[in-house]
Amino acid sequence: MILTIDIGNTFICLALSKDGQVIERKELHTKRKASAFHYFKAVRTNLKLKYDKLAVRQVVIASVVPSLTAKFVSITMRLFNVVPHVLTAHSKLNTELEIDHPEEVGADIIAAAVAVKAQKRYPAIVVDLGTANKYIYINEHGNFAGVVISGGLMLSFDALTKKAEKLRDIPLEAPNKVLGKNTIDALSSGLFYRTQAEIKSFVQLIEKEVDKKCQVIVTGGSVPLIKKMLPKSYMINQDLIHQGLLVVGQLN
């Protein structure tokens, strides 16, 4: 089996894959100040008996939290007795990074582009809904050619309720109507329909700018919250980052 780890600002996603297919996913909350031992126990507990050294033969890591990268390298070496590959712009890739400063690109963005190229779904726009919303453009040659980054659904929710104690009990779920008849419904509508409108608008703006009709692939931690509000033509793929990391593992 292969273990891929996507270390994000809000969640750390662990995925076990066998024969090129993700068979199990687990999420941990990102805690920057947590010790390596905390994560050691969390990884071992969440993967249960599947962490056996003989079972996991390769580990690939994508991280946008530098302070945690070294901890997970150490943890996986200790648990599985393998040296993990940490994805960077200098890794062997199947896609070119057609941007100004490749070294600044997040590993999750690179992994998404790698997956799209391997699956031959380009030109494409990957909509990655997480702490930040990322709109990743993979051009007609399968190369990463630009990205838009905006505040994510959870980030907007936290900002909205941070200084308003009465608003903190708002259930984070998609509303049935645009117009709210009370404060909770009105705020929920603003959060979700703003996100829906943003997604559609950025897709249209990118397609207009590149003069290409693109396959839209949606991934990320906020997908379960909003997927029913998205156009049916959009492809939902929660494993996209991990699929890209599997390809990176093969190439490196």
C-alpha atoms as a printed R data frame, in Angstrom:
    type eleno elety resid chain resno       x      y       z
1   ATOM     1    CA   MET     A     1   0.000  0.000   0.000
2   ATOM     2    CA   ILE     A     2   0.938  3.637  -0.487
3   ATOM     3    CA   LEU     A     3   0.203  6.364   2.041
4   ATOM     4    CA   THR     A     4  -0.353  9.887   0.751
5   ATOM     5    CA   ILE     A     5  -0.593 12.818   3.138
6   ATOM     6    CA   ASP     A     6  -2.096 16.206   2.293
7   ATOM     7    CA   ILE     A     7  -1.150 18.688   5.044
8   ATOM     8    CA   GLY     A     8  -3.447 21.704   4.814
9   ATOM     9    CA   ASN     A     9  -4.087 24.725   6.990
10  ATOM    10    CA   THR     A    10  -7.309 23.321   8.464
11  ATOM    11    CA   PHE     A    11  -7.098 19.553   7.964
12  ATOM    12    CA   ILE     A    12  -4.466 16.897   7.383
13  ATOM    13    CA   CYS     A    13  -5.818 14.173   5.132
14  ATOM    14    CA   LEU     A    14  -4.306 10.675   5.167
15  ATOM    15    CA   ALA     A    15  -5.137  8.297   2.329
16  ATOM    16    CA   LEU     A    16  -4.186  4.668   1.901
17  ATOM    17    CA   SER     A    17  -4.090  3.419  -1.671
18  ATOM    18    CA   LYS     A    18  -3.774 -0.028  -3.167
19  ATOM    19    CA   ASP     A    19  -3.322 -0.827  -6.856
20  ATOM    20    CA   GLY     A    20  -3.665  2.868  -7.697
21  ATOM    21    CA   GLN     A    21  -7.005  3.308  -5.898
22  ATOM    22    CA   VAL     A    22  -7.694  5.166  -2.649
23  ATOM    23    CA   ILE     A    23  -9.227  2.635  -0.264
24  ATOM    24    CA   GLU     A    24  -9.332  4.640   2.970
25  ATOM    25    CA   ARG     A    25  -9.220  8.331   3.936
26  ATOM    26    CA   LYS     A    26  -8.858  9.857   7.376
27  ATOM    27    CA   GLU     A    27  -8.792 13.506   8.437
28  ATOM    28    CA   LEU     A    28  -6.950 15.107  11.341
29  ATOM    29    CA   HIS     A    29  -7.320 18.696  12.507
30  ATOM    30    CA   THR     A    30  -4.249 20.801  11.775
31  ATOM    31    CA   LYS     A    31  -2.639 21.958  15.001
32  ATOM    32    CA   ARG     A    32   0.581 23.796  14.284
33  ATOM    33    CA   LYS     A    33   1.802 23.742  17.881
34  ATOM    34    CA   ALA     A    34   1.062 20.058  18.471
35  ATOM    35    CA   SER     A    35   4.055 17.836  19.133
36  ATOM    36    CA   ALA     A    36   5.364 15.169  16.806
37  ATOM    37    CA   PHE     A    37   4.251 12.601  19.390
38  ATOM    38    CA   HIS     A    38   0.671 13.937  19.164
39  ATOM    39    CA   TYR     A    39   0.628 13.314  15.422
40  ATOM    40    CA   PHE     A    40   2.460 10.010  15.793
41  ATOM    41    CA   LYS     A    41  -0.373  8.712  17.990
42  ATOM    42    CA   ALA     A    42  -3.018 10.248  15.707
43  ATOM    43    CA   VAL     A    43  -1.629  8.625  12.555
44  ATOM    44    CA   ARG     A    44  -1.167  5.259  14.257
45  ATOM    45    CA   THR     A    45  -4.694  5.347  15.742
46  ATOM    46    CA   ASN     A    46  -6.481  6.495  12.606
47  ATOM    47    CA   LEU     A    47  -4.803  3.963  10.343
48  ATOM    48    CA   LYS     A    48  -5.352  1.205  12.924
49  ATOM    49    CA   LEU     A    49  -3.563 -2.003  11.926
50  ATOM    50    CA   LYS     A    50  -2.884 -0.833   8.372
51  ATOM    51    CA   TYR     A    51   0.257  1.025   9.410
52  ATOM    52    CA   ASP     A    52   2.266 -2.196   9.563
53  ATOM    53    CA   LYS     A    53   5.761 -1.580   8.140
54  ATOM    54    CA   LEU     A    54   5.339 -4.389   5.618
55  ATOM    55    CA   ALA     A    55   2.003 -3.006   4.368
56  ATOM    56    CA   VAL     A    56   3.040  0.580   3.512
57  ATOM    57    CA   ARG     A    57   5.866  0.593   0.977
58  ATOM    58    CA   GLN     A    58   5.820  4.263  -0.021
59  ATOM    59    CA   VAL     A    59   4.792  7.613   1.499
60  ATOM    60    CA   VAL     A    60   4.248 10.836  -0.462
61  ATOM    61    CA   ILE     A    61   3.585 14.143   1.280
62  ATOM    62    CA   ALA     A    62   2.113 17.434   0.044
63  ATOM    63    CA   SER     A    63   2.328 20.184   2.651
64  ATOM    64    CA   VAL     A    64   1.438 23.865   2.784
65  ATOM    65    CA   VAL     A    65   2.351 24.029   6.477
66  ATOM    66    CA   PRO     A    66   6.172 24.031   6.625
67  ATOM    67    CA   SER     A    67   6.273 23.724  10.410
68  ATOM    68    CA   LEU     A    68   4.579 20.318  10.177
69  ATOM    69    CA   THR     A    69   6.413 18.895   7.176
70  ATOM    70    CA   ALA     A    70   9.503 17.734   9.081
71  ATOM    71    CA   LYS     A    71   7.336 16.225  11.825
72  ATOM    72    CA   PHE     A    72   5.466 14.049   9.346
73  ATOM    73    CA   VAL     A    73   8.673 13.014   7.611
74  ATOM    74    CA   SER     A    74   9.991 11.808  10.971
75  ATOM    75    CA   ILE     A    75   6.715 10.134  11.927
76  ATOM    76    CA   THR     A    76   6.347  8.192   8.693
77  ATOM    77    CA   MET     A    77   9.975  7.071   8.761
78  ATOM    78    CA   ARG     A    78   9.455  5.726  12.272
79  ATOM    79    CA   LEU     A    79   6.105  4.060  11.559
80  ATOM    80    CA   PHE     A    80   6.764  2.584   8.130
81  ATOM    81    CA   ASN     A    81  10.552  2.465   7.833
82  ATOM    82    CA   VAL     A    82  10.471  4.328   4.505
83  ATOM    83    CA   VAL     A    83  11.803  7.729   3.504
84  ATOM    84    CA   PRO     A    84   8.814  9.773   2.268
85  ATOM    85    CA   HIS     A    85   8.925 11.929  -0.827
86  ATOM    86    CA   VAL     A    86   7.924 15.536  -0.099
87  ATOM    87    CA   LEU     A    87   6.390 17.114  -3.184
88  ATOM    88    CA   THR     A    88   7.920 20.413  -4.339
89  ATOM    89    CA   ALA     A    89   8.264 22.283  -7.608
90  ATOM    90    CA   HIS     A    90  11.614 20.484  -8.005
91  ATOM    91    CA   SER     A    91  10.058 17.001  -7.922
92  ATOM    92    CA   LYS     A    92   9.834 15.020 -11.146
93  ATOM    93    CA   LEU     A    93   6.453 15.928 -12.621
94  ATOM    94    CA   ASN     A    94   4.364 15.053 -15.651
95  ATOM    95    CA   THR     A    95   3.270 18.671 -16.015
96  ATOM    96    CA   GLU     A    96   5.072 21.960 -16.516
97  ATOM    97    CA   LEU     A    97   4.510 24.922 -14.196
98  ATOM    98    CA   GLU     A    98   3.895 27.773 -16.612
99  ATOM    99    CA   ILE     A    99   3.958 30.572 -14.039
100 ATOM   100    CA   ASP     A   100   6.342 33.305 -12.876
101 ATOM   101    CA   HIS     A   101   7.732 31.677  -9.723
102 ATOM   102    CA   PRO     A   102   7.242 27.858  -9.660
103 ATOM   103    CA   GLU     A   103   8.864 27.549  -6.235
104 ATOM   104    CA   GLU     A   104   5.979 29.552  -4.733
105 ATOM   105    CA   VAL     A   105   3.296 27.099  -5.873
106 ATOM   106    CA   GLY     A   106   1.602 25.113  -3.113
107 ATOM   107    CA   ALA     A   107   2.197 21.372  -3.189
108 ATOM   108    CA   ASP     A   108  -1.556 20.723  -3.221
109 ATOM   109    CA   ILE     A   109  -1.921 22.800  -6.384
110 ATOM   110    CA   ILE     A   110   0.895 20.879  -8.053
111 ATOM   111    CA   ALA     A   111  -0.677 17.556  -7.041
112 ATOM   112    CA   ALA     A   112  -4.010 18.603  -8.543
113 ATOM   113    CA   ALA     A   113  -2.335 19.556 -11.829
114 ATOM   114    CA   VAL     A   114  -0.421 16.267 -11.895
115 ATOM   115    CA   ALA     A   115  -3.653 14.293 -11.408
116 ATOM   116    CA   VAL     A   116  -5.491 16.153 -14.174
117 ATOM   117    CA   LYS     A   117  -2.590 15.632 -16.576
118 ATOM   118    CA   ALA     A   118  -2.412 11.908 -15.766
119 ATOM   119    CA   GLN     A   119  -6.164 11.515 -16.244
120 ATOM   120    CA   LYS     A   120  -6.083 13.508 -19.516
121 ATOM   121    CA   ARG     A   121  -8.999 15.725 -18.515
122 ATOM   122    CA   TYR     A   122  -7.495 19.000 -19.711
123 ATOM   123    CA   PRO     A   123  -8.126 21.783 -20.385
124 ATOM   124    CA   ALA     A   124  -9.574 21.926 -16.906
125 ATOM   125    CA   ILE     A   125 -10.325 24.151 -13.967
126 ATOM   126    CA   VAL     A   126  -9.833 22.495 -10.607
127 ATOM   127    CA   VAL     A   127 -11.941 24.141  -7.905
128 ATOM   128    CA   ASP     A   128 -10.273 23.263  -4.601
129 ATOM   129    CA   LEU     A   129 -12.552 24.302  -1.737
130 ATOM   130    CA   GLY     A   130 -10.624 24.464   1.517
131 ATOM   131    CA   THR     A   131  -9.356 27.120   3.915
132 ATOM   132    CA   ALA     A   132  -8.832 29.054   0.700
133 ATOM   133    CA   ASN     A   133 -10.751 28.531  -2.517
134 ATOM   134    CA   LYS     A   134  -8.323 27.791  -5.339
135 ATOM   135    CA   TYR     A   135  -9.239 27.897  -9.016
136 ATOM   136    CA   ILE     A   136  -6.457 26.016 -10.781
137 ATOM   137    CA   TYR     A   137  -6.179 26.212 -14.561
138 ATOM   138    CA   ILE     A   138  -4.589 23.336 -16.475
139 ATOM   139    CA   ASN     A   139  -4.252 24.309 -20.129
140 ATOM   140    CA   GLU     A   140  -4.781 22.353 -23.354
141 ATOM   141    CA   HIS     A   141  -1.252 20.909 -23.050
142 ATOM   142    CA   GLY     A   142  -1.910 19.586 -19.544
143 ATOM   143    CA   ASN     A   143   0.316 22.205 -17.901
144 ATOM   144    CA   PHE     A   144  -0.479 24.273 -14.836
145 ATOM   145    CA   ALA     A   145  -0.937 27.780 -16.206
146 ATOM   146    CA   GLY     A   146  -2.375 29.931 -13.422
147 ATOM   147    CA   VAL     A   147  -4.522 30.071 -10.318
148 ATOM   148    CA   VAL     A   148  -6.998 32.303  -8.494
149 ATOM   149    CA   ILE     A   149  -7.062 32.226  -4.671
150 ATOM   150    CA   SER     A   150  -9.850 33.596  -2.466
151 ATOM   151    CA   GLY     A   151 -11.132 33.093   1.069
152 ATOM   152    CA   GLY     A   152 -12.865 29.771   1.636
153 ATOM   153    CA   LEU     A   153 -16.300 29.007   3.075
154 ATOM   154    CA   MET     A   154 -15.028 28.143   6.551
155 ATOM   155    CA   LEU     A   155 -12.712 31.168   6.595
156 ATOM   156    CA   SER     A   156 -15.652 33.423   5.737
157 ATOM   157    CA   PHE     A   157 -17.793 31.756   8.394
158 ATOM   158    CA   ASP     A   158 -15.113 32.220  11.057
159 ATOM   159    CA   ALA     A   159 -14.579 35.851  10.091
160 ATOM   160    CA   LEU     A   160 -18.310 36.543  10.174
161 ATOM   161    CA   THR     A   161 -18.895 35.002  13.598
162 ATOM   162    CA   LYS     A   162 -15.592 35.813  15.313
163 ATOM   163    CA   LYS     A   163 -16.799 38.992  17.005
164 ATOM   164    CA   ALA     A   164 -20.481 38.179  17.163
165 ATOM   165    CA   GLU     A   165 -21.164 35.767  20.016
166 ATOM   166    CA   LYS     A   166 -24.838 35.316  19.110
167 ATOM   167    CA   LEU     A   167 -23.891 34.116  15.639
168 ATOM   168    CA   ARG     A   168 -21.583 31.305  16.677
169 ATOM   169    CA   ASP     A   169 -24.358 28.733  16.889
170 ATOM   170    CA   ILE     A   170 -25.287 29.098  13.229
171 ATOM   171    CA   PRO     A   171 -25.440 25.619  11.654
172 ATOM   172    CA   LEU     A   172 -23.096 25.486   8.705
173 ATOM   173    CA   GLU     A   173 -25.396 23.951   6.124
174 ATOM   174    CA   ALA     A   174 -26.712 24.978   2.737
175 ATOM   175    CA   PRO     A   175 -30.022 26.907   2.903
176 ATOM   176    CA   ASN     A   176 -33.106 26.050   0.862
177 ATOM   177    CA   LYS     A   177 -33.878 29.651  -0.110
178 ATOM   178    CA   VAL     A   178 -31.914 32.764  -0.964
179 ATOM   179    CA   LEU     A   179 -34.023 35.144   1.126
180 ATOM   180    CA   GLY     A   180 -33.773 34.470   4.841
181 ATOM   181    CA   LYS     A   181 -36.647 35.213   7.221
182 ATOM   182    CA   ASN     A   182 -34.375 35.257  10.254
183 ATOM   183    CA   THR     A   183 -30.753 36.066  11.098
184 ATOM   184    CA   ILE     A   184 -29.474 32.493  10.893
185 ATOM   185    CA   ASP     A   185 -31.068 31.800   7.505
186 ATOM   186    CA   ALA     A   186 -29.951 35.174   6.161
187 ATOM   187    CA   LEU     A   187 -26.327 34.588   7.159
188 ATOM   188    CA   SER     A   188 -26.329 31.011   5.901
189 ATOM   189    CA   SER     A   189 -27.693 32.217   2.588
190 ATOM   190    CA   GLY     A   190 -25.012 34.888   2.332
191 ATOM   191    CA   LEU     A   191 -22.232 32.397   3.012
192 ATOM   192    CA   PHE     A   192 -23.386 29.649   0.694
193 ATOM   193    CA   TYR     A   193 -24.837 31.596  -2.207
194 ATOM   194    CA   ARG     A   194 -21.821 33.917  -2.203
195 ATOM   195    CA   THR     A   195 -19.596 30.850  -2.516
196 ATOM   196    CA   GLN     A   196 -21.810 29.352  -5.221
197 ATOM   197    CA   ALA     A   197 -21.808 32.613  -7.181
198 ATOM   198    CA   GLU     A   198 -18.051 32.994  -6.773
199 ATOM   199    CA   ILE     A   199 -17.387 29.496  -8.103
200 ATOM   200    CA   LYS     A   200 -19.586 29.960 -11.181
201 ATOM   201    CA   SER     A   201 -18.209 33.438 -11.845
202 ATOM   202    CA   PHE     A   202 -14.555 32.442 -11.646
203 ATOM   203    CA   VAL     A   203 -15.146 29.448 -13.898
204 ATOM   204    CA   GLN     A   204 -16.773 31.727 -16.485
205 ATOM   205    CA   LEU     A   205 -14.076 34.403 -16.159
206 ATOM   206    CA   ILE     A   206 -11.243 31.883 -16.580
207 ATOM   207    CA   GLU     A   207 -12.902 30.231 -19.584
208 ATOM   208    CA   LYS     A   208 -13.417 33.647 -21.156
209 ATOM   209    CA   GLU     A   209  -9.807 34.681 -20.546
210 ATOM   210    CA   VAL     A   210  -8.263 31.504 -21.965
211 ATOM   211    CA   ASP     A   211 -10.956 31.179 -24.662
212 ATOM   212    CA   LYS     A   212 -11.451 27.504 -23.842
213 ATOM   213    CA   LYS     A   213 -14.338 25.431 -22.557
214 ATOM   214    CA   CYS     A   214 -12.948 23.516 -19.572
215 ATOM   215    CA   GLN     A   215 -13.786 20.429 -17.581
216 ATOM   216    CA   VAL     A   216 -14.551 21.648 -14.046
217 ATOM   217    CA   ILE     A   217 -13.327 19.329 -11.286
218 ATOM   218    CA   VAL     A   218 -14.273 20.128  -7.686
219 ATOM   219    CA   THR     A   219 -12.315 18.871  -4.689
220 ATOM   220    CA   GLY     A   220 -11.457 19.954  -1.147
221 ATOM   221    CA   GLY     A   221 -12.746 19.733   2.408
222 ATOM   222    CA   SER     A   222 -15.758 22.023   1.905
223 ATOM   223    CA   VAL     A   223 -17.200 20.015  -0.985
224 ATOM   224    CA   PRO     A   224 -19.710 18.039   1.161
225 ATOM   225    CA   LEU     A   225 -21.196 21.327   2.406
226 ATOM   226    CA   ILE     A   226 -21.911 22.842  -0.994
227 ATOM   227    CA   LYS     A   227 -21.873 20.115  -3.639
228 ATOM   228    CA   LYS     A   228 -25.668 20.010  -3.988
229 ATOM   229    CA   MET     A   229 -25.583 23.693  -5.008
230 ATOM   230    CA   LEU     A   230 -23.096 23.144  -7.839
231 ATOM   231    CA   PRO     A   231 -23.961 22.554 -11.527
232 ATOM   232    CA   LYS     A   232 -24.380 18.899 -12.434
233 ATOM   233    CA   SER     A   233 -21.777 19.304 -15.169
234 ATOM   234    CA   TYR     A   234 -19.074 19.799 -12.520
235 ATOM   235    CA   MET     A   235 -17.155 16.656 -11.637
236 ATOM   236    CA   ILE     A   236 -16.734 15.965  -7.909
237 ATOM   237    CA   ASN     A   237 -13.480 14.190  -7.019
238 ATOM   238    CA   GLN     A   238 -12.525 14.211  -3.344
239 ATOM   239    CA   ASP     A   239  -9.446 12.088  -4.012
240 ATOM   240    CA   LEU     A   240  -7.888 14.318  -6.687
241 ATOM   241    CA   ILE     A   241  -4.924 15.533  -4.581
242 ATOM   242    CA   HIS     A   242  -4.127 11.999  -3.463
243 ATOM   243    CA   GLN     A   243  -4.398 10.694  -7.023
244 ATOM   244    CA   GLY     A   244  -1.832 13.301  -8.007
245 ATOM   245    CA   LEU     A   245   0.436 12.279  -5.145
246 ATOM   246    CA   LEU     A   246   0.270  8.667  -6.317
247 ATOM   247    CA   VAL     A   247   1.556  9.778  -9.727
248 ATOM   248    CA   VAL     A   248   4.283 11.828  -8.057
249 ATOM   249    CA   GLY     A   249   5.285  8.735  -6.113
250 ATOM   250    CA   GLN     A   250   5.640  6.754  -9.340
251 ATOM   251    CA   LEU     A   251   7.724  9.483 -10.977
252 ATOM   252    CA   ASN     A   252  10.030  9.959  -7.994
